[in-house]
């Protein structure tokens, strides 16, 4: 069947590891990371190292790392939280709970939480709230802010999304260490082709997309404008050398064939313009999965309260609803932006987690689904790591 699969499932109460050797029987371990809210996690199959990141006002912001497949974890804090100030002000209680005073974390007051992780070409990158990019070249022990992104012209005009101004998606090019894409809510897509020394904002619609307004199946009207909506929810890169990208944003699903320099809308055929996750097949650039929700202000659950993953095998030109094994009645869960992933096996596995604490898996490329975990805390992310 293939290598061991570990699903790294970040939740509001720590990281869980859901593991299988055959993609049929799954075991759940955790919670890890001292119960921190874990917004995103990733791993390096070559070394067996894992990283998990998150935090918030209470814990501060930080990145956890494990060199033993999750058996033990070490924290690198980027910023202190309310807990640190509270314990410093009450040394007796701090001693009682075993807390050892430390120097303030290096970016305290500048960072509220870590929202995204990416490990590629020997560099670990993290995106934070507020939207900054940090880089580590020692496996996550220390981090430095990317100055070029921090000093991007016009940054003070960026608008925050509902969750604040967050850098929530980091997409590296596996074949080119100099190329990288970022997703920021609600500032849009950014790209570098020189390893982060400079950045370009890439939110332009293609010429074909600016021709006329369009009314979608859910009644949403997209006016003819020059730009894609800036509230990007997730970006996925297709395999291979071409600069083929997909994004799900606040206004639908989009495709770019030129590395994000221009975007065409491919929402037609989906039941809604709103959703969070999008995933691409590990080998077939034309196979894509997304999970639409009923709308921003309508509850953010599956249309008609019937769960479905929508699949395209032609690059988004058409979509097919896949529901076998999913709750098709009275389903009100939400699937968040980082909570869908694929593995690299054949056939490819597809996975997603819900805010109701379930994790679903498909081992036939989204045609049918099984629930492999339930009753977890709210799932914030799902990533598949092989061989760990």
TITI-209252 format. One record per residue (C-alpha): residue number from 1; x, y, z. Coordinates in pm, 1 decimal, padded with zeros to 6 digits. Each point is the difference from the previous one (the first is absolute). Layout:
% TITI-209252
num,u,v,w
NUM,X,Y,Z
...
% end
This chain:
% TITI-209252
num,u,v,w
1,00000.0,00000.0,00000.0
2,00293.6,00234.7,00058.2
3,00176.0,00184.9,00277.1
4,-00124.0,00076.1,00347.3
5,-00226.1,00306.5,00001.2
6,-00019.3,00243.3,00289.1
7,-00270.9,00262.5,-00004.5
8,00110.2,00303.0,00199.0
9,-00325.7,00139.2,00136.0
10,00025.3,00338.1,00167.1
11,-00283.4,00087.3,00234.8
12,-00097.5,00261.9,00254.5
13,00136.3,-00233.5,00270.5
14,00328.8,-00122.6,-00142.6
15,00133.5,-00212.5,-00284.2
16,-00126.2,-00352.8,-00066.0
17,00178.2,-00260.9,-00212.6
18,-00227.0,-00242.2,-00185.4
19,00208.9,-00282.3,-00144.2
20,-00051.2,-00294.9,-00233.7
21,00220.9,-00257.1,-00172.1
22,-00269.0,-00105.5,-00247.1
23,-00241.7,00298.1,-00020.1
24,-00272.5,-00226.5,00138.0
25,00070.3,-00020.9,00373.1
26,00085.8,00325.4,00177.5
27,00129.6,00077.3,00349.4
28,-00021.9,00333.6,00180.4
29,00278.9,00140.8,00218.4
30,00010.2,00330.2,00186.1
31,-00067.9,00266.4,00091.0
32,00355.1,00129.3,-00040.8
33,00152.3,00346.0,00043.2
34,-00129.5,00061.1,00354.0
35,-00352.6,00058.8,-00124.1
36,00089.3,00310.0,-00200.5
37,-00238.7,00100.0,-00280.3
38,00177.2,-00136.3,-00308.9
39,-00089.5,00188.3,-00316.4
40,00230.0,-00192.3,-00233.2
41,00247.6,-00288.9,-00003.8
42,00242.7,-00151.2,-00246.6
43,00272.3,-00261.4,-00021.7
44,00313.2,-00102.5,-00186.7
45,-00012.8,-00368.1,-00100.9
46,00372.0,-00000.9,-00082.1
47,00103.8,00082.2,00357.1
48,-00310.7,-00104.5,00191.2
49,-00029.3,00343.9,00157.3
50,-00338.9,00152.9,00077.0
51,-00105.2,00358.5,00069.6
52,-00321.4,00141.0,00144.3
53,-00081.5,00365.7,00049.3
54,-00266.9,00219.1,00146.6
55,-00077.5,00177.8,00322.9
56,-00206.9,00305.1,00076.4
57,-00049.0,00274.7,00253.9
58,00042.8,-00231.0,00300.3
59,00288.0,-00225.6,-00112.4
60,00180.7,00244.0,-00225.7
61,00133.7,-00105.2,-00340.3
62,00232.6,-00290.3,-00060.3
63,00121.2,-00297.0,-00200.8
64,00028.6,-00348.6,00147.7
65,00247.3,-00249.2,-00148.7
66,00049.5,-00373.7,00038.9
67,00294.7,-00210.6,-00116.8
68,-00151.9,-00332.8,00107.1
69,-00327.2,-00020.9,-00190.8
70,-00201.6,00180.4,00264.2
71,00113.1,-00189.7,00310.5
72,00144.9,00322.5,00144.2
73,-00025.2,00366.9,-00090.1
74,00204.6,00318.0,00053.3
75,-00145.5,00350.4,-00020.6
76,00156.5,00306.9,-00159.8
77,-00200.1,00305.6,00097.8
78,-00018.9,00293.3,-00235.3
79,-00209.1,00215.4,00232.7
80,-00121.1,-00008.6,00359.1
81,-00366.5,-00019.8,00095.0
82,-00210.7,00105.1,00294.9
83,00101.7,-00319.0,00183.5
84,00365.5,00106.8,00009.2
85,-00078.3,00336.2,00156.9
86,-00234.1,-00164.5,00249.5
87,00259.6,-00255.0,00111.8
88,00275.9,00261.8,00024.2
89,-00225.7,00201.8,00227.9
90,-00078.0,-00298.7,00223.1
91,00329.6,-00181.2,00064.3
92,-00149.1,-00222.9,00270.3
93,-00260.8,-00139.2,-00236.5
94,00258.0,-00024.9,-00278.8
95,00219.1,-00209.9,00229.2
96,-00295.7,-00218.1,00095.6
97,-00078.0,-00084.9,-00363.8
98,00367.6,-00046.8,-00090.0
99,00035.6,00306.5,-00219.7
100,00354.0,00130.7,-00031.5
101,00038.5,00373.1,-00069.0
102,00136.1,00074.7,-00345.6
103,00099.6,00307.2,-00195.3
104,-00280.9,00148.1,-00210.2
105,-00035.3,-00167.5,-00339.3
106,00168.4,00199.8,-00279.3
107,-00311.8,00125.7,-00179.3
108,-00223.3,00065.4,00300.4
109,-00244.7,00277.8,-00076.7
110,00040.7,-00053.7,-00375.7
111,-00156.5,-00345.5,-00048.9
112,-00323.9,-00141.9,00139.5
113,00000.7,-00355.3,-00140.9
114,00158.3,-00218.5,-00267.2
115,-00245.3,-00101.5,-00271.5
116,00199.2,-00188.3,-00263.9
117,00308.8,-00214.9,-00051.8
118,00205.2,-00111.2,-00298.9
119,00319.4,-00203.1,-00016.3
120,00180.7,-00008.5,-00334.8
121,00358.8,00014.6,-00124.8
122,00130.6,-00007.9,00356.4
123,-00193.6,00308.1,00112.0
124,-00286.9,00000.3,00249.1
125,-00231.4,00295.8,-00057.8
126,-00290.4,00113.0,00215.5
127,-00276.9,00250.8,-00059.4
128,-00146.1,00192.5,00289.4
129,-00275.1,00227.4,00118.9
130,00049.6,00291.5,-00067.0
131,00117.7,-00100.6,-00345.9
132,00376.4,-00046.3,00013.9
133,00230.4,-00266.0,-00142.3
134,00274.9,-00155.8,00214.0
135,00274.4,-00238.5,-00110.3
136,00211.4,-00256.7,00182.8
137,00308.6,-00166.4,-00140.5
138,00073.3,-00211.8,00306.6
139,-00312.1,-00218.1,00004.7
140,-00212.3,00234.3,00207.9
141,00234.3,00088.7,00287.0
142,00024.8,00367.0,-00102.7
143,-00192.6,00224.1,-00237.5
144,00060.6,00324.6,-00188.5
145,-00263.0,00226.7,-00152.0
146,-00001.0,00035.5,-00378.7
147,00076.0,00370.0,-00032.9
148,-00109.9,00037.9,-00360.8
149,-00351.0,-00121.1,00077.0
150,-00014.3,00201.9,00323.3
151,00085.4,00312.7,-00197.9
152,-00232.0,-00069.0,-00295.8
153,-00124.7,00335.8,-00136.0
154,-00354.4,00086.6,00100.9
155,-00016.9,-00255.7,00280.1
156,-00176.8,00250.9,00225.5
157,-00300.2,-00006.3,-00236.7
158,-00055.6,-00377.2,00020.3
159,-00338.8,-00094.7,00138.1
160,-00039.4,-00263.7,00270.7
161,-00234.8,-00293.2,-00051.7
162,-00240.8,-00126.1,00264.8
163,00285.7,-00179.8,00176.6
164,00233.0,00297.7,-00028.8
165,00278.3,00070.0,-00247.1
166,00157.2,-00345.1,-00032.0
167,00259.9,-00167.9,-00218.1
168,-00171.8,-00336.1,-00010.2
169,00139.6,-00176.2,-00308.5
170,00359.7,-00059.5,-00113.7
171,00049.3,-00188.0,-00327.6
172,00357.1,-00086.0,-00104.5
173,00109.0,-00120.2,-00342.5
174,00155.0,-00346.1,00058.0
175,00222.0,00038.8,-00305.2
176,00116.5,00357.8,00049.1
177,00114.3,00127.7,00338.7
178,-00030.3,00361.1,-00117.5
179,-00376.8,-00016.9,-00066.8
180,-00265.6,00031.7,00268.2
181,-00362.0,00114.5,00029.9
182,-00180.2,00139.5,00303.4
183,-00369.6,00039.4,00081.0
184,-00100.9,00288.7,00226.7
185,-00350.2,00083.5,00118.3
186,-00101.8,00245.7,-00113.2
187,00285.7,00129.4,-00213.1
188,00013.6,-00277.3,-00260.1
189,00272.8,-00205.9,-00165.1
190,00369.4,00093.7,00010.6
191,00289.6,-00162.5,-00184.7
192,00377.4,00004.7,-00001.5
193,00238.2,-00138.6,-00259.4
194,00321.3,00094.1,00180.5
195,-00036.1,-00191.9,00325.3
196,-00182.3,00275.9,00184.9
197,00232.9,00289.4,-00080.9
198,-00292.2,00173.2,-00174.5
199,-00376.7,-00057.2,-00031.0
200,-00272.6,00066.5,-00254.6
201,-00373.8,00021.1,00067.4
202,-00191.1,-00223.2,-00244.1
203,-00376.0,00053.3,00008.5
204,-00082.5,00095.1,-00359.8
205,-00284.5,-00167.0,-00183.7
206,00077.4,-00122.8,-00348.7
207,-00119.0,00213.3,-00289.7
208,-00280.7,-00245.6,-00068.9
209,-00128.5,00035.1,00355.7
210,-00039.2,00378.2,-00012.8
211,-00244.0,-00004.6,-00289.3
212,-00334.8,-00008.8,00183.9
213,-00178.8,-00056.2,00326.5
214,-00106.5,-00354.3,00084.8
215,-00281.3,-00142.4,00214.4
216,00082.0,-00329.6,00173.9
217,-00222.5,-00290.8,00100.5
218,-00032.5,00127.0,00357.0
219,-00103.7,00346.7,-00118.6
220,00337.5,00163.4,00058.3
221,00076.6,00269.4,-00255.8
222,00362.6,00057.4,-00102.6
223,00040.9,00333.9,-00168.0
224,00251.8,00052.3,-00277.9
225,00312.6,00121.2,00178.6
226,00372.0,-00013.7,-00058.0
227,00081.4,-00197.4,00313.7
228,-00090.0,-00323.8,00176.5
229,-00138.8,00044.4,00349.8
230,00282.6,00062.9,00245.5
231,-00143.9,-00223.8,00272.4
232,00181.4,-00311.6,-00120.7
233,-00076.6,-00305.8,00215.6
234,00249.1,-00253.1,-00135.3
235,00241.8,-00057.7,-00288.0
236,00107.8,-00334.2,-00147.2
237,00272.0,-00061.1,-00255.9
238,-00037.6,-00268.1,-00264.6
239,00280.8,-00256.8,-00041.0
240,00255.3,00031.1,-00276.0
241,00202.7,00289.6,-00128.2
242,-00282.5,00221.6,-00130.1
243,-00109.6,00296.2,00212.7
244,-00353.0,-00135.8,00040.7
245,-00171.5,00122.9,00317.0
246,-00348.4,-00028.3,00142.9
247,-00157.7,00210.4,00270.8
248,-00318.8,-00000.6,00202.3
249,-00088.2,00346.9,00116.6
250,-00294.6,00185.7,00147.1
251,-00152.8,00030.4,-00347.8
252,00054.0,-00339.8,-00159.5
253,00261.3,-00229.8,-00148.1
254,00266.8,00125.7,-00240.4
255,00278.3,-00137.4,-00219.6
256,00323.0,00157.2,-00119.7
257,00220.2,-00146.1,-00272.4
258,00274.1,00261.7,00041.0
259,00102.3,-00017.0,00364.7
260,-00273.1,00232.4,00120.3
261,00064.7,00285.6,-00240.9
262,-00357.9,-00040.0,-00124.7
263,-00299.4,-00201.2,00123.7
264,-00305.1,-00157.0,-00165.2
265,-00309.2,-00086.4,00200.4
266,-00097.9,-00369.4,00001.7
267,-00289.8,00017.1,00248.0
268,-00256.7,-00092.7,-00266.6
269,-00157.0,-00337.6,00087.0
270,00052.1,00035.1,00375.5
271,-00299.2,00061.6,00228.4
272,00157.0,00301.0,00173.1
273,00268.0,00262.9,-00045.3
274,00110.5,-00034.6,00363.4
275,00233.3,-00253.3,00159.7
276,00339.4,-00037.4,00161.1
277,00214.1,-00297.8,-00112.0
278,00128.0,-00111.8,-00338.6
279,00233.9,-00290.0,-00081.8
280,00170.4,-00125.4,-00316.4
281,00091.0,-00354.7,-00099.5
282,00367.6,-00080.4,00069.4
283,00063.1,-00110.6,-00360.8
284,-00290.2,00120.7,-00215.6
285,-00013.4,00381.0,-00027.7
286,-00357.0,-00008.6,-00131.7
287,-00151.8,-00184.2,00298.4
288,-00118.8,00232.9,00275.5
289,-00220.6,-00031.0,00309.3
290,-00186.5,00266.1,00195.2
291,-00272.9,00007.5,00262.5
292,-00249.0,00285.2,-00054.1
293,-00196.4,00150.5,00287.4
294,-00335.2,00171.4,-00024.2
295,00130.1,00354.1,00039.4
296,00177.8,00248.4,00216.4
297,-00311.4,00130.7,00179.9
298,-00217.5,-00311.6,-00034.0
299,00162.7,-00220.8,00264.1
300,00311.9,-00127.2,-00178.8
301,-00118.4,-00361.5,-00024.1
302,-00050.9,-00225.5,-00306.0
303,-00272.4,00114.1,-00240.1
304,-00335.9,-00154.0,00092.9
305,00173.0,-00138.7,00313.7
306,00126.6,-00286.5,-00218.3
307,00375.1,-00063.6,00009.9
308,00174.9,-00039.5,-00333.0
309,00349.5,00025.5,-00140.0
310,00000.5,00133.6,-00354.6
311,00256.1,-00143.1,-00240.7
312,00126.7,00119.1,-00336.5
313,00211.2,-00205.9,-00238.5
314,00032.5,00270.7,-00265.8
315,00162.8,00280.4,00191.9
316,-00323.8,00149.7,00126.9
317,-00184.9,00020.8,-00330.1
318,-00263.8,-00231.8,00148.6
319,-00077.2,-00138.7,00347.7
320,-00159.5,-00317.0,00138.8
321,-00153.0,-00043.5,00345.3
322,00143.8,-00286.9,00209.1
323,-00201.6,-00102.5,00308.1
324,00040.4,-00375.4,00052.5
325,00067.8,-00056.8,00369.2
326,-00056.9,00363.0,00102.0
327,-00288.9,00129.0,00213.6
328,-00252.2,00110.6,-00260.7
329,-00275.1,00117.0,00235.6
330,-00002.7,00249.4,00288.2
331,00372.1,00072.9,-00036.3
332,00108.4,00337.6,00133.6
333,00375.9,-00029.6,00036.3
334,00262.2,00234.7,-00142.1
335,00327.1,-00102.8,-00168.0
336,00267.4,00266.2,00047.3
337,00268.5,00121.6,-00240.4
338,00286.5,-00232.8,00103.4
339,-00221.7,-00298.7,00079.1
340,00027.1,-00189.0,-00332.4
341,00305.6,-00191.3,-00125.1
342,00115.1,-00277.1,-00231.1
343,00262.1,-00271.4,00018.3
344,00225.0,-00113.4,-00285.2
345,-00108.8,-00364.2,-00019.3
346,-00172.7,-00170.8,-00293.0
347,-00288.9,00049.4,-00004.9
348,00040.9,00329.1,00181.9
349,-00153.3,00040.4,00342.2
350,-00203.4,00310.0,00081.5
351,-00075.3,00110.1,00357.0
352,-00195.7,00273.2,00176.1
353,-00092.4,00095.6,00355.9
354,-00300.6,00183.6,00140.4
355,-00072.1,00247.7,00274.2
356,-00218.9,-00270.3,00155.7
357,00309.4,-00212.5,00063.9
358,-00015.9,-00258.7,-00278.3
359,00265.3,-00100.3,-00252.3
360,-00107.7,-00159.7,-00328.6
361,00222.2,-00194.4,-00238.9
362,-00032.3,-00114.3,-00360.1
363,00237.7,-00256.9,-00147.5
364,-00158.2,00009.1,-00346.2
365,00072.9,00361.1,-00086.6
366,-00317.3,00145.0,00147.8
367,-00254.3,-00242.5,-00143.2
368,-00098.7,-00134.8,00345.7
369,00073.0,00092.9,00360.3
370,00035.1,-00153.3,00345.8
371,00019.5,00171.4,00337.9
372,00336.4,-00092.5,00154.7
373,-00028.6,00210.0,00316.9
374,-00278.5,00171.9,00186.8
375,-00059.9,00201.4,00318.3
376,00326.9,00190.5,-00033.4
377,00009.7,00369.3,00088.2
378,-00067.4,00245.6,-00281.0
379,00228.8,-00097.3,-00288.7
380,00206.5,00291.1,-00130.4
381,00230.7,-00184.4,-00239.2
382,00071.2,-00337.1,-00160.5
383,00329.2,-00088.9,-00167.4
384,00112.0,-00344.3,-00124.0
385,00360.2,-00109.0,00057.5
386,00128.3,-00330.4,-00137.0
387,00252.4,-00231.8,00160.4
388,-00008.5,00171.9,00341.2
% end
